[in-house]
Amino acid sequence: MDNLNNIMFIERYPSLDLHGYDRESARVAVLDFIRENIRLKNQIFVIIHGRGSGVLKDTVHTTLRRNRNVKEFKTYYFNQGCTVVLLAN
């Protein structure tokens, strides 16, 4: 999988649900989840941040943008409360 444009069904990928997290706890959880998926050799995973006020989504996207192991990420087309992540090889 070279990009995230062809992903239709996210249920098959590992996911992290951040509902109820604050900004800092979400940041730490995302970094831990990235490390875990690298260890497990999962190239794609999903982060569920919800749609709410956008605080968690902004935190997730900032954290992903700053991580050198993340090749690409985008908000899932069919649910704006999820972000799909592609790790670098």
Long-range contacts (C-beta under 8 A, 24 or more apart in sequence): 1-43, 1-44, 1-86, 3-72, 3-86, 4-44, 4-72, 4-73, 4-74, 4-84, 4-86, 7-44, 7-76, 7-84, 8-78, 10-46, 10-76, 10-79, 10-82, 10-84, 13-42, 13-44, 13-45, 13-46, 13-84, 14-40, 14-42, 14-45, 14-46, 15-45, 15-46, 15-47, 15-48, 15-82, 16-45, 16-46, 16-47, 16-48, 17-48, 18-47, 18-48, 18-49, 18-50, 18-56, 18-60, 19-48, 19-50, 21-56, 23-55, 23-56, 23-59, 26-56, 26-59, 26-60, 26-63, 27-59, 27-63, 30-59, 30-60, 30-63, 30-64, 31-63, 31-67, 34-67, 34-69, 34-70, 34-85, 34-87, 37-87, 38-69, 38-87, 42-87, 43-86, 43-87, 43-89, 44-84, 44-85, 44-86, 44-87, 45-84, 45-85, 45-87, 46-76, 46-82, 46-83, 46-84, 46-85, 47-82, 47-83, 47-85, 48-81, 48-82, 49-81, 49-82, 49-83, 50-81, 51-80, 51-81, 57-81, 57-83
